[in-house]
């Protein structure tokens, strides 16, 4: 059941007014109704807003298995440590493109009184995110669209391997808030690209990210993280299946490629966690008296 704090954050996506919890659904004064699924998440998506790039059930299962094995735990710990520097213990944390809620849960563990809200368009991902943490809520939404979230309500916005909506990041953050973005480097998973069909990472991705966000944010600092993983053939298959490459590689073809690998495979994990602060409008100059 959505908490009072969550209801203080969400707004109706059709007429931006407050929502209230009534009879297993959220409703606004305009009588728009959004069902709370039995898995615990609320879907705020209407039929014409569904995102075509939402993760499939296979992608979500693979991600849950891979993350559950701990391979990206160093990244989760990095995000948790940064969160304690950037946000108060009772923060409101929004995760844009939350997936299974894995990283949101790590941040909430580090902030003992914080509330987390994960936004994602994938129903299988939302089912996992809704139970990722006792203080995490999940809502179905396309993060490319204007968010059904109050202006200035968030202390921290997470964006981990997900679409980046700079104007909405800026709108929902409070004046002292922070945006924490994780992107892969050009070295990330480089050993698997030719063998499995993984897409290459653009070496200019980080610079392009800064330019994209520059109108609304100033870049404060970047925390690089790189380490080696030792993966079984099954873990390699899960890693590829949970990535966007899954939409471009046939499952049978992937199995054949993975079977030809000499497992265990040494694979590089390489990320950058970037901290951004919102720019505030410059007040107009005073006219001479």
C-alpha positions in Angstrom: 0.0 0.0 0.0 1.5 3.4 -0.9 2.6 5.4 2.1 1.5 8.9 3.0 4.9 10.1 2.0 4.6 8.6 -1.4 1.2 10.3 -1.9 2.9 13.6 -1.0 5.3 13.0 -3.9 3.0 11.7 -6.7 0.5 13.7 -8.7 -2.2 12.6 -11.2 -0.6 12.3 -14.6 -3.7 13.5 -16.4 -4.5 16.6 -14.3 -1.6 17.4 -12.0 -3.5 17.3 -8.7 -3.0 15.3 -5.5 -3.7 11.5 -5.4 -5.4 9.7 -2.5 -5.6 6.0 -1.7 -9.1 4.5 -2.0 -10.2 0.9 -2.4 -7.0 -0.5 -3.9 -6.4 2.4 -6.2 -5.1 5.9 -6.4 -7.6 8.6 -7.3 -7.5 12.3 -7.8 -10.2 15.0 -7.4 -10.9 14.7 -11.1 -11.9 11.0 -10.6 -9.0 9.7 -12.6 -8.2 6.2 -11.2 -5.0 4.2 -11.2 -5.0 0.6 -10.0 -2.5 -0.7 -7.4 -1.4 -4.1 -8.7 -1.4 -7.1 -6.3 2.4 -7.1 -6.6 2.4 -3.6 -4.9 3.2 -1.1 -7.7 0.9 1.5 -9.1 0.5 1.9 -12.8 0.2 5.6 -13.9 0.6 4.8 -17.6 -2.4 5.2 -19.8 -2.7 3.2 -23.0 -1.1 5.8 -25.4 1.9 6.4 -23.1 3.4 2.9 -22.9 7.1 2.9 -23.7 8.1 0.5 -26.6 11.5 0.0 -25.1 10.3 -1.5 -21.8 12.4 -4.5 -20.5 10.9 -7.9 -21.3 10.3 -10.6 -18.7 13.5 -12.5 -19.9 15.6 -9.3 -19.5 14.3 -8.7 -16.0 14.8 -12.3 -14.9 18.3 -12.2 -16.3 19.1 -8.9 -14.6 17.7 -10.2 -11.2 19.9 -13.3 -11.4 23.0 -11.4 -12.5 22.7 -8.7 -9.9 21.7 -11.2 -7.2 25.0 -13.0 -7.8 26.8 -9.8 -6.6 28.7 -9.0 -9.8 27.7 -5.3 -9.7 27.9 -5.0 -5.9 30.9 -2.7 -6.0 28.8 -0.3 -8.1 25.9 -0.5 -5.6 28.3 0.2 -2.7 29.7 3.2 -4.6 26.2 4.6 -5.1 25.3 4.0 -1.4 28.5 5.9 -0.3 27.8 8.8 -2.6 24.2 9.0 -1.4 25.2 9.5 2.2 27.3 12.5 1.1 24.7 14.0 -1.2 21.4 13.5 0.7 20.0 13.6 4.3 19.1 10.4 6.1 15.3 11.2 5.6 15.7 12.0 1.9 13.2 11.4 -0.9 15.0 9.5 -3.5 13.7 9.1 -7.1 15.1 6.4 -9.3 14.5 7.1 -13.0 14.4 3.8 -14.9 14.7 1.8 -11.7 14.5 -1.7 -13.2 14.4 -4.2 -10.5 15.1 -1.6 -7.8 18.5 -3.1 -7.0 20.4 0.2 -6.8 17.6 2.1 -5.1 17.5 -0.6 -2.4 21.3 -0.1 -1.8 20.9 3.6 -1.5 17.9 3.3 0.9 20.0 0.9 3.1 22.5 3.7 3.4 19.9 6.4 4.2 18.0 5.0 7.2 14.9 7.2 7.0 14.7 7.8 3.3 11.7 7.0 1.0 12.4 5.7 -2.5 10.3 5.8 -5.6 11.3 3.9 -8.6 9.8 4.8 -12.0 9.9 2.3 -14.8 7.7 1.3 -17.8 8.4 -2.5 -17.6 5.7 -4.4 -15.7 8.1 -7.3 -14.8 10.6 -4.8 -13.5 8.0 -3.0 -11.4 7.0 -6.3 -9.8 10.5 -6.7 -8.6 11.1 -3.0 -7.7 7.9 -2.9 -5.5 9.4 -5.5 -3.2 13.1 -4.5 -3.5 13.1 -2.6 -0.2 10.6 -1.9 2.7 10.9 1.8 2.0 10.7 1.6 -1.8 7.6 2.2 -3.8 7.3 1.6 -7.6 5.2 3.4 -10.2 4.7 2.5 -13.8 5.8 5.5 -16.0 7.7 6.4 -19.2 10.6 8.6 -17.9 10.8 10.3 -21.3 7.5 11.9 -20.5 6.8 14.7 -17.9 6.7 12.9 -14.6 3.7 12.6 -12.3 5.8 13.9 -9.4 5.7 17.2 -7.5 8.1 19.9 -8.4 11.1 20.2 -6.0 10.1 17.1 -4.0 13.3 15.1 -4.4 16.6 15.3 -2.5 18.3 12.8 -4.8 17.6 11.5 -8.3 19.3 8.2 -9.4 19.8 7.4 -13.1 21.6 4.1 -13.6 22.0 2.9 -17.3 18.6 4.5 -18.0 17.1 7.2 -20.2 18.0 10.7 -19.1 15.3 13.4 -19.0 17.3 16.5 -18.0 14.4 18.9 -17.7 12.4 16.6 -15.5 15.5 15.7 -13.4 15.8 19.5 -12.8 12.2 20.1 -12.1 11.7 17.5 -9.4 14.9 18.2 -7.5 14.9 20.6 -4.6 17.4 23.5 -4.5 20.0 21.5 -2.6 19.3 18.2 -4.4 21.7 16.1 -6.5 21.5 14.0 -9.6 23.6 10.8 -9.6 24.1 9.3 -13.1 25.9 6.0 -13.9 27.2 5.4 -17.4 29.5 2.6 -18.7 32.9 3.5 -20.1 34.3 2.3 -23.4 36.2 -0.5 -21.5 33.0 -1.9 -20.0 32.5 -5.6 -21.0 35.0 -5.2 -23.9 36.0 -8.9 -23.7 32.5 -9.9 -24.7 31.6 -7.6 -27.6 32.9 -9.6 -30.5 32.1 -13.0 -29.0 28.4 -12.3 -28.0 27.3 -9.3 -30.1 27.2 -6.8 -27.3 27.0 -3.2 -28.5 30.1 -1.1 -28.2 30.1 1.9 -25.8 30.8 5.2 -27.5 34.1 6.6 -26.0 32.5 10.1 -26.0 29.5 9.0 -24.0 30.5 10.8 -20.8 31.2 14.1 -22.6 28.0 13.9 -24.5 26.1 13.3 -21.2 27.6 16.5 -19.7 26.6 18.5 -22.8 23.1 17.0 -22.7 22.6 18.0 -19.1 24.5 21.3 -19.2 21.5 23.5 -19.7 20.0 22.4 -16.4 22.9 21.0 -14.3 26.5 21.8 -13.4 28.9 18.8 -13.3 30.3 18.5 -9.7 32.5 15.4 -9.9 33.0 12.0 -11.4 33.8 8.7 -9.6 35.4 6.1 -11.9 35.0 2.4 -10.9 36.7 -0.5 -12.7 37.3 -4.1 -11.7 37.5 -7.6 -13.1 34.7 -10.2 -12.9 35.0 -13.9 -13.4 31.8 -15.2 -15.1 30.5 -18.6 -15.9 28.9 -19.3 -19.3 25.4 -18.9 -17.7 26.3 -15.6 -16.2 27.6 -14.3 -19.5 24.3 -15.3 -21.1 22.4 -13.5 -18.4 24.6 -10.4 -18.8 23.9 -10.2 -22.5 20.2 -11.0 -22.1 19.7 -8.2 -19.6 21.2 -5.6 -21.8 19.8 -3.7 -24.9 21.8 -6.2 -27.0 19.0 -8.8 -26.2 16.8 -7.0 -28.7 19.4 -7.6 -31.5 20.7 -11.1 -30.8 18.6 -14.2 -31.4 18.4 -16.4 -28.2 19.5 -19.6 -30.0 22.4 -17.7 -31.6 23.4 -16.3 -28.3 23.5 -19.8 -26.7 25.7 -21.0 -29.5 28.1 -18.1 -29.0 28.3 -18.5 -25.2 28.9 -22.3 -25.5 32.0 -21.5 -27.6 33.5 -19.3 -24.8 36.3 -20.7 -22.6 34.6 -20.3 -19.2 35.1 -18.9 -16.7 35.5 -15.6 -18.6 37.4 -12.7 -17.2 35.3 -9.6 -18.0 36.0 -5.9 -17.2 33.3 -3.9 -15.4 33.9 -0.2 -15.9 31.6 2.7 -14.9 31.6 6.4 -14.1 29.3 7.7 -11.4 28.8 11.4 -12.0 27.4 13.9 -9.6 25.4 16.9 -10.9 23.9 19.9 -9.2 20.9 21.7 -10.5 21.4 25.2 -12.0 19.1 27.8 -10.6 17.7 30.7 -12.7 19.8 33.9 -12.5 17.6 36.6 -11.0 17.1 39.6 -13.2 19.4 42.6 -12.8 17.9 45.4 -10.8 17.2 48.5 -12.7 19.0 51.7 -11.5 16.7 53.6 -9.1 
